[in-house]
Amino acid sequence: MKTVEDKLHVNVPPIKIQGIKTKLVPFIKDNISFDKNGTWFEPFMGSGVVGFNLAPRNAVFGDVNPYIIDFYNKLKTQEITPKIVREYLEEEGAKLADTPADKNSYYYTVRDRFNKTHNPLDFLFLQRSNFNGMVRFSKNGYNVPFGRKPNRFRPALITKITNQVATTQEKILQNNWTFQCAGWQDLLKSASDKDFIYLDPPYIGRNTDYFTSWEENDANELANFFNEHQNLHYALSMWYKNKYRKNDHLSQWNGKMVTNEHFYFVGGHEENRNSIIEALILNC
Ligand SMILES: C[S@@+](CC[C@H](N)C(=O)[O-])C[C@H]1O[C@@H](n2cnc3c(N)ncnc32)[C@H](O)[C@@H]1O
């Protein structure tokens, strides 16, 4: 069966994260004007799905989450390969299947191990078997609960993840891409008016503890920076409004806004269909 991603012709990267922009890639692609001569800067890369699909020749990806960056750097150095991923998931997936769905699950053994050793393959395992593909850390480390499916790593899913690793690695090796663990301010120090910057910061007050927190003052600092550096070309992704609320923070940005309505179901019933309008703010 074709997934939404297949229909959109979007390559999905192996690391899942809340707020992933897979479905918005065609909308972003259609609305930005990036001539690909400069460098693509993506300081809030998350899964990297946007930049990976726009496939610029030169790109600088960043995130404050060191485990995301470590995973992609290891694809770049080929310390992680599709073969290594397949063997790892077959072995660890079988151990998961032998344990219950509760707190005695092998998932929690991997989670404890990851919090001590930070093995990037364990990070992948957790991201693909946790609750809803969430990335969340507290002061004690990674704390997302198990998605409660002991048989998660069936052969079809292992093949799918291995293929996602292979496609992403191919693109990394074909292009001049770097991955840096840094806050957005440091990452953008080398950006110039020839480059393009795609911004997808956390939403204030929602899903804010990806790795560090993101508060009102962080959002204001980002908006002020771009209002003061009008020479930099950017596109900012942000939610605009839903049935109940409008995002007042967007009025701080000077660029023009284009919007895209996106539907989702609560509980799978047609009468519970809700929509959210996503915005893209552009200054070029
Ligand atoms: C909304 S997610 C990005 C999702 C991504 N566009 C995707 O499609 O997968 C926001 C990301 O920003 C990162 N982040 C949070 N605060 C940051 C900061 N101050 N500087 C750089 N990255 C930050 C988080 O770790 C998270 O990965």
The ligand as an ORCA input file, in Angstrom:
! r2SCAN-3c Opt
* xyz 0 1
  C      10.135     21.436     15.070
  S      11.631     20.531     15.270
  C      12.265     20.517     13.626
  C      11.563     19.499     12.783
  C      12.170     19.331     11.397
  N      11.949     20.487     10.551
  C      11.607     18.087     10.737
  O      10.847     18.208      9.751
  O      11.913     16.990     11.207
  C      12.673     21.661     16.096
  C      14.120     21.201     16.326
  O      14.843     22.331     16.834
  C      15.805     21.872     17.769
  N      16.157     23.019     18.658
  C      15.511     23.477     19.761
  N      16.096     24.583     20.238
  C      17.146     24.866     19.414
  C      18.127     25.909     19.376
  N      18.169     26.883     20.292
  N      19.043     25.902     18.351
  C      19.035     24.890     17.416
  N      18.130     23.867     17.431
  C      17.194     23.862     18.392
  C      15.130     20.709     18.492
  O      16.089     19.843     19.082
  C      14.322     20.067     17.332
  O      15.064     19.036     16.739
*
